[in-house]
Structures are given as C-alpha cells and as structure tokens.
Amino acid sequence: MEKSGVKEELGTADIVEIMRLLPHRYPFLLVDRIVDMDGDRSATGIKNVTANEPYFQGHFPERPVMPGVLLIEGMAQTAGALCMRFVDDITQPPIVYLMAVDRARFRRPVVPGDTVYYRVKKVRNRGKVWRFRAEAVVDGAVVAEGEVSAVIVEESEIPE
C-alpha cells in the first residue's frame, strides 16, 4: 500500500518518492533516501556526501567541509518528508516551511566520503505546526544536533 509516495509497509522512500514529497531539487535536495519511518513519530534519512557537491568549491577548496547549515537543512528535509507523508492530496502538495532552529550544535566536520544519517523524532505537532528533535550521525557519532520546527502551508496561503 502506498500513501503520499511512501511505501507504507517498509517505512522507506527512495529518491523518486522523496521528490514527490519535497519540492527541493538539485543542488538543494539533501536527502538521498529515507531508510526508516515510524508512523508520524520518527524518520531516518541518508545523504551520501561526495567530493562533487557544489558547495565544496568554496567551503573549503583545500579542505572540503559540509556547511553546518546544510546539515540542519538535511535534518529539516527529513522532517519535512515525514510531515508530507500525512498530507492526503499529494497531486498539488502544500509546502513545508522551516520555521525555527533551536539548540543547534555542531560536533565535528562532515567531509567527502561520509554517509550522514539524519534522525528526526517528533516532539509534537499542533495543527499545521510540527516540532522535531534532530541529529546528524556519521559512523555512529553525532556530528550535529538541534530542534527544528516546520509549518505545512497550503498553496492558497502562500503570499504572492
């Protein structure tokens, strides 16, 4: 059974399914795959970081490091995919906007060759507003963490 482009029985989503859930595209789609979804409670997304990422041209050419803000964005996109899983009509999907980032901490650099696991856990949701505790993990170690809040906005609610 599928709902919103996500394989319900597996709780996973490949890149095609993620692109149905999120409006992000290259070079700003930062989740390659969702490997686990537990209802509306949690999700784990993956980003395989390669030397070909466009941001490494300037951050930093001699010693490439994934910008911390992109780790936050990857966590937020994983949370957004989880939110969108519960939108009934995905033919004209609303957009999930990042509202807030709290308690962000960066523990160690992420470099080419790393596989980042974005783990998000719902703290609460009230109506269209969702809050998640999130962490980015490489080789079993937390490299970034924080809380992200998002709101689901209908197309008709988006200001022109």
Backbone as a chain_set.jsonl record, in Angstrom:
{"seq": "MEKSGVKEELGTADIVEIMRLLPHRYPFLLVDRIVDMDGDRSATGIKNVTANEPYFQGHFPERPVMPGVLLIEGMAQTAGALCMRFVDDITQPPIVYLMAVDRARFRRPVVPGDTVYYRVKKVRNRGKVWRFRAEAVVDGAVVAEGEVSAVIVEESEIPE", "coords": {"N": [[0.842, -1.18, 0.0], [0.545, 2.216, -0.821], [0.95, 5.557, 0.28], [0.996, 8.919, -0.261], [3.336, 8.647, -1.79], [5.083, 7.102, -0.339], [6.352, 4.02, 0.699], [4.344, 2.328, 2.62], [4.398, -0.196, 4.002], [7.07, -0.706, 4.347], [8.14, 1.611, 5.385], [9.925, 3.299, 4.108], [11.579, 5.445, 1.68], [12.565, 6.04, -1.603], [14.692, 8.043, -3.785], [13.036, 9.013, -5.847], [10.518, 8.886, -4.675], [10.956, 10.616, -2.527], [11.244, 12.99, -3.921], [8.637, 13.342, -4.701], [7.505, 14.009, -2.313], [8.861, 16.285, -1.378], [9.611, 19.685, -2.382], [12.187, 20.357, -3.074], [15.1, 20.408, -5.176], [18.044, 19.417, -7.098], [20.617, 21.785, -6.72], [19.872, 21.47, -4.095], [18.474, 19.438, -2.839], [18.857, 17.462, -0.199], [18.618, 14.948, 0.858], [19.071, 11.644, 0.185], [17.76, 9.243, 0.516], [15.133, 7.744, 2.409], [15.382, 5.684, 5.069], [13.955, 4.662, 7.137], [10.778, 5.0, 8.592], [8.67, 5.681, 11.225], [5.563, 5.583, 11.681], [4.058, 8.701, 12.389], [6.006, 9.489, 14.026], [8.879, 9.295, 13.853], [11.804, 9.462, 11.713], [14.428, 8.372, 9.523], [16.805, 9.666, 7.46], [19.122, 9.559, 4.671], [22.201, 10.921, 3.509], [24.588, 10.714, 1.112], [27.672, 11.93, 1.062], [29.613, 13.444, -1.355], [32.683, 14.234, -3.127], [31.948, 15.781, -5.225], [29.989, 17.61, -4.535], [28.44, 20.762, -4.935], [28.923, 22.868, -3.085], [31.434, 22.431, -2.034], [33.273, 23.692, -3.629], [33.716, 26.221, -2.654], [33.849, 25.907, 0.078], [35.58, 24.131, 1.891], [37.974, 24.842, -0.544], [40.576, 23.605, -0.361], [40.31, 21.996, 1.825], [37.722, 20.363, 2.087], [34.604, 20.838, 3.69], [31.402, 20.03, 4.761], [28.955, 22.504, 4.934], [27.617, 23.539, 8.055], [25.031, 24.597, 8.174], [23.818, 23.283, 6.078], [23.673, 20.717, 7.04], [21.737, 21.103, 8.998], [19.648, 21.784, 7.256], [19.359, 19.334, 5.881], [18.431, 17.723, 7.977], [16.038, 19.064, 8.446], [14.753, 18.647, 5.969], [14.371, 15.885, 6.05], [12.595, 15.749, 8.207], [10.549, 17.243, 7.018], [9.75, 15.537, 4.932], [8.631, 13.505, 6.442], [6.462, 14.89, 7.6], [4.988, 15.49, 5.248], [4.141, 13.023, 4.518], [1.738, 12.656, 5.732], [-0.076, 14.225, 4.463], [-3.02, 14.311, 2.704], [-3.758, 14.836, -0.067], [-1.617, 14.631, -2.559], [-1.267, 15.452, -5.14], [-1.23, 18.169, -5.742], [0.868, 19.307, -3.887], [1.12, 20.862, -0.662], [3.512, 23.151, 0.795], [6.221, 22.548, 2.977], [7.463, 24.63, 5.304], [10.439, 25.684, 6.895], [10.426, 26.806, 10.156], [11.783, 27.382, 12.553], [14.947, 27.003, 14.195], [16.44, 25.545, 16.869], [18.742, 25.31, 19.607], [20.97, 24.386, 18.149], [23.853, 22.48, 17.514], [27.165, 21.737, 16.593], [29.293, 19.083, 16.167], [31.451, 17.765, 14.892], [33.377, 17.982, 11.812], [31.848, 17.263, 8.615], [32.788, 15.438, 5.846], [33.816, 14.805, 2.367], [32.931, 11.521, 1.322], [31.745, 10.714, 3.646], [28.81, 9.218, 5.057], [25.846, 10.551, 5.924], [23.488, 10.189, 8.429], [20.364, 11.334, 8.943], [18.487, 11.762, 11.678], [15.311, 12.127, 12.867], [12.945, 12.986, 15.335], [9.65, 13.26, 16.288], [8.589, 15.835, 18.393], [6.264, 17.176, 18.963], [3.088, 17.922, 17.391], [0.907, 20.425, 16.359], [-1.891, 21.07, 14.804], [-0.987, 22.534, 11.86], [1.639, 22.887, 12.512], [4.745, 21.495, 13.244], [7.151, 20.007, 15.409], [10.475, 18.915, 15.848], [13.024, 16.871, 17.298], [16.316, 16.611, 16.31], [19.106, 14.956, 14.751], [22.308, 14.636, 13.215], [24.219, 11.992, 12.077], [27.329, 10.365, 11.748], [29.159, 7.524, 11.041], [28.242, 6.379, 13.453], [28.59, 8.416, 15.311], [27.363, 11.442, 16.71], [27.231, 14.275, 14.751], [25.999, 16.678, 14.401], [23.297, 18.448, 15.924], [20.0, 19.388, 17.064], [16.896, 21.263, 17.346], [14.139, 21.409, 15.189], [11.52, 23.301, 13.749], [8.566, 23.205, 11.817], [6.142, 24.293, 9.378], [3.194, 23.39, 7.683], [2.089, 24.64, 4.719], [-0.637, 25.589, 2.78], [-1.043, 25.923, -0.771], [-2.71, 28.071, -1.454], [-2.345, 29.732, 0.699], [0.114, 30.865, 0.46], [1.898, 33.821, 0.244], [1.887, 36.175, -2.441]], "CA": [[0.0, 0.0, 0.0], [1.301, 3.461, -0.848], [0.277, 6.802, 0.6], [1.886, 10.068, -0.423], [4.602, 8.278, -2.402], [5.947, 6.398, 0.604], [5.99, 2.615, 0.868], [3.863, 2.192, 3.998], [4.773, -1.439, 4.667], [8.503, -0.69, 4.627], [8.53, 2.839, 6.048], [11.09, 3.824, 3.406], [11.311, 6.224, 0.472], [13.74, 6.252, -2.445], [14.826, 9.433, -4.235], [11.848, 9.379, -6.629], [9.445, 9.118, -3.715], [11.298, 11.834, -1.786], [10.957, 14.129, -4.799], [7.184, 13.537, -4.67], [7.159, 14.571, -1.014], [9.524, 17.572, -1.15], [9.793, 20.494, -3.588], [13.612, 20.611, -3.292], [15.761, 19.753, -6.302], [19.472, 19.687, -7.181], [21.594, 21.2, -5.797], [19.448, 21.669, -2.713], [17.845, 18.255, -2.254], [19.956, 16.963, 0.629], [18.292, 13.616, 1.37], [19.102, 10.674, -0.913], [16.886, 8.106, 0.779], [14.596, 7.57, 3.76], [15.553, 4.256, 5.349], [13.041, 4.23, 8.184], [9.748, 5.905, 9.093], [7.847, 5.031, 12.237], [4.337, 6.369, 11.761], [4.385, 10.126, 12.327], [6.877, 9.719, 15.181], [10.311, 9.461, 13.58], [12.302, 9.064, 10.393], [15.875, 8.431, 9.31], [17.187, 9.908, 6.072], [20.553, 9.386, 4.389], [22.882, 11.727, 2.495], [25.946, 10.27, 0.791], [28.421, 13.146, 0.743], [30.675, 13.177, -2.329], [33.568, 15.361, -3.444], [31.327, 16.554, -6.299], [28.969, 18.535, -4.037], [28.798, 22.105, -5.413], [29.371, 23.767, -2.022], [32.847, 22.217, -1.725], [34.1, 24.599, -4.436], [34.082, 27.39, -1.859], [33.756, 25.618, 1.513], [36.734, 24.969, 1.566], [38.58, 24.107, -1.665], [41.731, 22.792, 0.03], [39.911, 21.101, 2.922], [36.264, 20.44, 1.98], [33.773, 20.569, 4.861], [29.99, 20.319, 4.509], [28.497, 23.588, 5.807], [26.7, 23.134, 9.114], [23.663, 24.984, 7.841], [23.271, 22.253, 5.192], [23.3, 19.597, 7.912], [20.433, 21.494, 9.546], [18.687, 21.666, 6.157], [19.111, 17.908, 5.657], [17.557, 17.264, 9.056], [14.725, 19.671, 8.204], [14.131, 17.969, 4.833], [13.909, 14.579, 6.531], [11.381, 16.041, 8.974], [9.526, 17.664, 6.056], [9.241, 14.343, 4.246], [7.761, 12.827, 7.398], [5.224, 15.686, 7.653], [4.247, 15.368, 3.992], [3.572, 11.677, 4.463], [0.394, 12.704, 6.294], [-0.924, 15.095, 3.65], [-3.847, 13.399, 1.913], [-3.748, 15.08, -1.512], [-0.247, 14.946, -2.953], [-1.195, 15.875, -6.542], [-0.816, 19.565, -5.637], [1.28, 19.303, -2.482], [1.496, 22.095, 0.028], [4.947, 23.249, 1.056], [6.625, 22.554, 4.376], [8.451, 25.685, 5.533], [11.195, 25.675, 8.14], [10.033, 27.957, 10.974], [12.741, 27.706, 13.611], [16.017, 26.074, 14.554], [16.825, 25.828, 18.248], [19.76, 24.476, 20.243], [21.841, 23.757, 17.138], [25.233, 22.233, 17.927], [27.953, 21.015, 15.594], [30.275, 18.332, 16.952], [32.662, 17.503, 14.103], [33.152, 18.24, 10.387], [31.408, 16.228, 7.678], [33.681, 15.582, 4.69], [33.516, 13.859, 1.285], [33.067, 10.115, 1.687], [30.882, 10.417, 4.79], [27.376, 8.987, 4.902], [25.162, 11.218, 7.034], [22.157, 9.706, 8.787], [19.552, 12.369, 9.583], [17.474, 11.127, 12.52], [14.372, 13.11, 13.41], [11.92, 12.43, 16.215], [8.628, 14.277, 16.553], [8.368, 16.261, 19.767], [4.818, 17.416, 18.981], [2.511, 18.681, 16.289], [-0.374, 21.07, 16.65], [-2.409, 21.556, 13.529], [-0.022, 22.532, 10.758], [2.984, 23.141, 13.039], [5.421, 20.288, 13.727], [8.459, 20.243, 16.043], [11.275, 17.694, 15.857], [14.396, 16.788, 17.793], [17.027, 16.077, 15.14], [20.557, 14.8, 14.832], [23.028, 14.1, 12.06], [25.135, 10.985, 12.613], [28.283, 9.767, 10.813], [29.909, 6.429, 11.683], [27.755, 6.171, 14.811], [28.831, 9.582, 16.168], [26.551, 12.624, 16.413], [28.054, 15.365, 14.22], [25.207, 17.896, 14.557], [22.009, 18.184, 16.562], [19.195, 20.561, 17.354], [15.46, 21.108, 17.18], [13.611, 22.145, 14.038], [10.067, 23.445, 13.675], [8.113, 23.398, 10.442], [4.711, 24.512, 9.193], [2.673, 22.98, 6.383], [1.345, 25.775, 4.166], [-1.384, 25.317, 1.556], [-0.662, 26.809, -1.873], [-3.533, 29.289, -1.4], [-1.883, 30.556, 1.819], [1.437, 31.407, 0.161], [1.789, 35.195, -0.261], [2.483, 36.39, -3.771]], "C": [[0.88, 1.233, 0.0], [0.407, 4.62, -0.466], [1.308, 7.895, 0.465], [3.251, 9.673, -0.959], [5.561, 7.553, -1.485], [5.452, 4.969, 0.726], [5.651, 2.381, 2.335], [4.421, 0.954, 4.693], [6.249, -1.463, 5.038], [8.927, 0.531, 5.428], [9.771, 3.441, 5.437], [10.644, 4.686, 2.234], [12.61, 6.358, -0.31], [13.719, 7.691, -2.966], [13.611, 9.89, -5.037], [10.69, 9.701, -5.695], [9.7, 10.371, -2.881], [10.968, 13.061, -2.629], [9.45, 14.351, -4.96], [6.76, 14.241, -3.383], [7.691, 15.984, -0.812], [9.662, 18.351, -2.451], [11.266, 20.719, -3.944], [14.149, 19.81, -4.471], [17.248, 20.1, -6.248], [19.674, 21.184, -7.399], [21.156, 21.244, -4.334], [18.639, 20.525, -2.127], [18.942, 17.493, -1.512], [19.663, 15.624, 1.298], [18.231, 12.675, 0.178], [18.069, 9.569, -0.739], [16.361, 8.203, 2.205], [14.649, 6.071, 4.034], [14.61, 3.744, 6.428], [12.06, 5.342, 8.504], [8.891, 5.111, 10.064], [6.6, 5.883, 12.45], [4.649, 7.832, 11.563], [5.375, 10.496, 13.427], [8.331, 9.988, 14.857], [10.644, 9.023, 12.168], [13.818, 9.154, 10.402], [16.124, 8.576, 7.823], [18.688, 9.768, 5.917], [20.993, 10.376, 3.325], [24.277, 11.146, 2.326], [26.713, 11.487, 0.293], [29.573, 12.783, -0.19], [31.517, 14.424, -2.555], [32.97, 16.254, -4.519], [30.255, 17.521, -5.828], [29.378, 19.96, -4.407], [29.338, 23.036, -4.328], [30.836, 23.568, -1.666], [33.768, 23.105, -2.557], [34.548, 25.81, -3.629], [34.133, 27.121, -0.367], [34.443, 24.305, 1.822], [37.504, 24.193, 0.52], [39.732, 23.179, -1.266], [41.406, 21.768, 1.117], [38.383, 21.102, 2.992], [35.535, 19.982, 3.248], [32.332, 20.926, 4.494], [29.537, 21.417, 5.462], [27.465, 23.094, 6.826], [25.256, 23.466, 8.811], [23.016, 23.963, 6.902], [22.957, 20.969, 5.961], [21.935, 19.868, 8.548], [19.357, 21.326, 8.477], [18.365, 20.202, 5.859], [18.21, 17.31, 6.728], [16.145, 17.791, 8.837], [14.013, 19.0, 7.028], [13.628, 16.58, 5.225], [12.624, 14.747, 7.336], [10.24, 16.441, 8.041], [8.923, 16.495, 5.306], [8.297, 13.569, 5.161], [6.424, 13.561, 7.517], [4.363, 15.44, 6.421], [3.624, 13.99, 3.831], [2.121, 11.685, 4.925], [-0.506, 13.725, 5.616], [-1.702, 14.193, 2.703], [-3.721, 13.597, 0.416], [-2.359, 15.524, -1.932], [-0.142, 15.363, -4.411], [-0.793, 17.341, -6.642], [-0.335, 19.776, -4.205], [1.497, 20.699, -1.92], [3.002, 22.076, 0.263], [5.172, 23.224, 2.561], [7.729, 23.596, 4.511], [9.139, 25.48, 6.879], [10.851, 26.95, 8.904], [11.111, 28.374, 11.96], [13.77, 26.596, 13.738], [16.461, 26.478, 15.954], [17.885, 24.839, 18.712], [20.659, 23.744, 19.248], [23.267, 23.659, 17.675], [25.908, 21.41, 16.845], [29.137, 20.39, 16.319], [31.568, 18.036, 16.204], [32.345, 17.726, 12.635], [32.643, 17.0, 9.643], [32.161, 16.479, 6.382], [33.277, 14.599, 3.585], [33.825, 12.422, 1.706], [32.204, 9.718, 2.873], [29.47, 10.084, 4.322], [26.717, 9.559, 6.144], [23.786, 10.58, 7.212], [21.452, 10.839, 9.523], [18.453, 11.661, 10.369], [16.597, 12.212, 13.126], [13.303, 12.386, 14.219], [10.925, 13.54, 16.534], [8.544, 14.547, 18.049], [6.87, 16.493, 19.951], [4.385, 17.99, 17.639], [1.147, 19.179, 16.726], [-0.864, 21.674, 15.355], [-1.354, 21.413, 12.453], [1.42, 22.712, 11.217], [3.535, 21.862, 13.677], [6.764, 20.689, 14.34], [9.17, 18.898, 16.184], [12.581, 17.896, 16.605], [15.161, 16.082, 16.686], [18.516, 15.938, 15.433], [21.076, 14.261, 13.513], [24.128, 13.209, 12.617], [26.014, 10.452, 11.489], [29.082, 8.72, 11.585], [29.527, 6.243, 13.15], [27.937, 7.338, 15.755], [27.951, 10.752, 15.734], [27.478, 13.744, 15.962], [27.334, 16.702, 14.306], [23.881, 17.507, 15.195], [21.286, 19.492, 16.811], [17.725, 20.223, 17.283], [15.03, 21.952, 16.0], [12.093, 22.163, 14.128], [9.699, 23.763, 12.247], [6.611, 23.639, 10.439], [4.338, 24.052, 7.794], [1.765, 24.094, 5.894], [0.666, 25.347, 2.872], [-0.98, 26.326, 0.488], [-1.434, 28.125, -1.818], [-3.1, 30.232, -0.281], [-0.536, 31.218, 1.557], [1.282, 32.813, -0.4], [2.476, 35.34, -1.613], [3.498, 37.495, -3.754]], "O": [[1.859, 1.294, 0.743], [-0.763, 4.662, -0.846], [2.395, 7.794, 1.034], [4.245, 10.31, -0.611], [6.737, 7.402, -1.817], [4.249, 4.738, 0.843], [6.536, 2.251, 3.181], [4.868, 1.033, 5.837], [6.636, -2.179, 5.962], [9.965, 0.501, 6.088], [10.59, 4.03, 6.142], [9.477, 4.662, 1.842], [13.637, 6.744, 0.247], [12.825, 8.465, -2.622], [13.197, 11.043, -4.917], [9.967, 10.675, -5.904], [8.765, 11.106, -2.563], [10.47, 14.059, -2.108], [9.032, 15.451, -5.322], [5.774, 14.978, -3.367], [7.047, 16.797, -0.149], [9.815, 17.75, -3.515], [11.557, 21.229, -5.026], [13.716, 18.688, -4.73], [17.669, 20.954, -5.469], [18.957, 21.787, -8.197], [21.978, 21.073, -3.435], [18.157, 20.642, -1.0], [19.85, 16.942, -2.134], [20.385, 15.214, 2.206], [17.433, 12.878, -0.737], [17.562, 9.022, -1.719], [17.056, 8.683, 3.1], [14.034, 5.281, 3.317], [14.475, 2.535, 6.616], [12.456, 6.496, 8.67], [8.443, 4.006, 9.758], [6.583, 6.785, 13.288], [5.419, 8.186, 10.671], [5.564, 11.675, 13.727], [8.964, 10.819, 15.508], [9.877, 8.313, 11.517], [14.413, 9.904, 11.177], [15.717, 7.733, 7.024], [19.438, 9.845, 6.891], [20.269, 10.642, 2.366], [25.055, 11.092, 3.279], [26.425, 12.01, -0.784], [30.403, 11.932, 0.132], [31.108, 15.533, -2.212], [33.436, 17.377, -4.711], [29.655, 18.203, -6.659], [30.535, 20.336, -4.217], [30.143, 23.917, -4.631], [31.436, 24.451, -1.052], [34.94, 23.255, -2.213], [35.619, 26.366, -3.874], [34.438, 28.036, 0.399], [33.693, 23.348, 2.013], [37.68, 22.984, 0.673], [39.838, 22.072, -1.794], [42.136, 20.795, 1.304], [37.805, 21.763, 3.854], [35.801, 18.913, 3.796], [32.077, 22.011, 3.971], [29.71, 21.287, 6.674], [26.56, 22.329, 6.492], [24.354, 22.702, 9.153], [21.797, 23.793, 6.924], [22.066, 20.217, 5.568], [21.087, 18.978, 8.626], [18.282, 20.792, 8.752], [17.207, 19.867, 5.609], [17.334, 16.496, 6.433], [15.169, 17.063, 9.019], [12.799, 18.803, 7.078], [12.566, 16.154, 4.771], [11.677, 13.979, 7.168], [9.097, 16.03, 8.244], [7.715, 16.463, 5.067], [7.282, 13.038, 4.708], [5.37, 12.926, 7.534], [3.159, 15.21, 6.531], [2.668, 13.827, 3.073], [1.351, 10.804, 4.544], [-1.575, 14.055, 6.13], [-1.108, 13.396, 1.977], [-3.587, 12.616, -0.315], [-1.968, 16.665, -1.689], [0.964, 15.61, -4.891], [-0.068, 17.708, -7.566], [-1.051, 20.36, -3.393], [1.989, 21.595, -2.605], [3.676, 21.092, -0.042], [4.403, 23.811, 3.323], [8.796, 23.466, 3.91], [8.496, 25.145, 7.873], [10.97, 28.05, 8.364], [11.333, 29.564, 12.183], [13.51, 25.431, 13.438], [16.817, 27.633, 16.187], [17.922, 23.689, 18.273], [21.059, 22.605, 19.489], [23.813, 24.621, 18.216], [25.308, 20.509, 16.259], [29.892, 21.081, 17.003], [32.65, 18.05, 16.791], [31.181, 17.67, 12.239], [32.962, 15.863, 9.99], [32.175, 17.6, 5.875], [32.498, 13.676, 3.823], [34.836, 12.147, 2.353], [31.953, 8.533, 3.092], [28.998, 10.61, 3.314], [26.983, 9.125, 7.264], [23.021, 10.451, 6.256], [21.888, 11.256, 10.597], [17.581, 11.026, 9.777], [17.086, 13.107, 13.815], [12.824, 11.319, 13.836], [11.304, 14.618, 16.991], [8.442, 13.627, 18.861], [6.279, 16.073, 20.946], [5.203, 18.477, 16.858], [0.36, 18.474, 17.359], [-0.319, 22.666, 14.868], [-0.883, 20.312, 12.169], [2.334, 22.691, 10.392], [2.893, 21.237, 14.521], [7.431, 21.599, 13.849], [8.577, 17.893, 16.575], [13.174, 18.973, 16.55], [14.704, 15.06, 16.174], [19.097, 16.675, 16.229], [20.387, 13.535, 12.797], [24.876, 13.608, 13.51], [25.521, 10.124, 10.41], [29.616, 9.004, 12.657], [30.386, 5.979, 13.991], [27.487, 7.272, 16.899], [27.809, 11.023, 14.542], [28.397, 14.126, 16.686], [27.977, 17.752, 14.287], [23.402, 16.385, 15.029], [21.885, 20.567, 16.775], [17.343, 19.058, 17.175], [15.498, 23.077, 15.827], [11.463, 21.183, 14.527], [10.409, 24.487, 11.549], [5.901, 23.247, 11.364], [5.071, 24.293, 6.835], [0.795, 24.455, 6.56], [1.312, 24.808, 1.974], [-0.615, 27.458, 0.807], [-0.873, 29.182, -2.106], [-3.451, 31.412, -0.305], [-0.092, 32.048, 2.351], [0.609, 32.997, -1.414], [3.5, 34.714, -1.885], [4.092, 37.804, -4.787]]}, "num_chains": 1, "name": "protein.A"}
